Amino acid sequence: MAGDWYEISDAERLVKNPAVSVLMLAYNHGAYLAQAIDGVLAQKSDFPYELLIGEDCSTDNTREIAVAYQRAHPDMIRIITADHNAGAMEGLRRMFTTARGSLVAICEGDDYWTVPEKLKRQAEVFAARPDVSLCFHAADVFDEGSQQVMRVIDVGSVARDYTLDEVVVGGGGMMPTVSMMVRATALPPLDDWFLQAPIADYLISLWAASAGVVHSLPERMAVYRVGGAGSWTSRTAGNIERDWRHTVGALAMLEAFPAKAGRPAAQPAVNRMVRKYLRDFAADHGSNAMRRLAGYAAHAEYLTIGDRLILFAFNDPKSLRMRAAWFARSRWWAVRRRLAGRGGGRRKER
């Protein structure tokens, strides 16, 4: 027992000194959890690893499934749980605190790994590159509604490193959570900044990028599920107030990041990402609706004159014209930046 949570495991039978701790948040994932666990248990490696299941007091049979697997694999599985729902960030904090591996991999309870050598491939990167703090890879995105792969989160055809600015402007969708492996020493501080953040994977990637090199592998080795029961998308879709709270939380996380990480040079990239969050919200819900929400004025200063003109001209919800205007503006700036890089003009900060 630790605080208000407890662990279900067999301490005497657990593997000693695991090199990797796999963290699996699970809330109402009864329909998917077995597939997620099986993908972890199928890993072929020459090092020991453990699986921590953060069961967040589900209302379905998630806990029963987790306990059955723990009893069948007492040498590998630990369940971190409580008698009340605490939320994803608190669940991660508990597992970060108790993980024993020097490397931490993430696989949420509704996602799954498809390649048995996934852990081995990523661990090899960390062994060869002491400067790498986070490694991720491509993944399929599976739509639960249509029951098919809807797209691929592609990271290119070759392995590569990323700058801090690239990670900042890449946003939370740049790297699939199910693909991430992080050095335990590069995990974010477990303080209020962490607990209040609405996007765990983005925050983890930001902090890791500030602590070392972020590296990607081109192989598709996992499936990221959307629209499933218990998923973030199923709980937040179509709710403007909830979407705004999420957006404001993301903005607060971003705005605090440069000072928190001691990386003031990241501020221009943070400013661009704040603008993107505001533009995306306006395109989804309409600028008139956004202007009426509490907290908008505090962030409006990030918007440029061009942004304000588009918001004024196309203010209807889910406006295709607004989306087209954003896209045209972003493409114009992309062409301008490329020309500037070739000596065809002076580069201008956005």
Secondary structure, 3 states (H helix, E strand, C coil): CECCEEEECCCCCCCCCCCEEEEEEECCCCCCHHHHHHHHHCCCCCCCEEEEEEECCCCCCHHHHHHHHHHHCCCCEEEEECCCCCCHHHHHHHHHHHCCCCEEEECCCCCEECCCCHHHHHHHHHHHCCCEEEEEEEEEEEECCCCEEEEEECCCCCCEEECHHHHHHHCCCCCCHHHCEEEHHHCCCCCHHHHCCCCHHHHHHHHHHHHCEEEEEEEEEEEEEECCCCCHHHHHCCCHHHHHHHHHHHHHHHHHHHHHHCCHHHHHHHHHHHHHHHHHHHHHHCHHHHHCCCCHHHHHHHCCHHHHHHHHHCCCCCCHHHHHHHHHHHHHHHHHHHHHHCCCCCCCCC
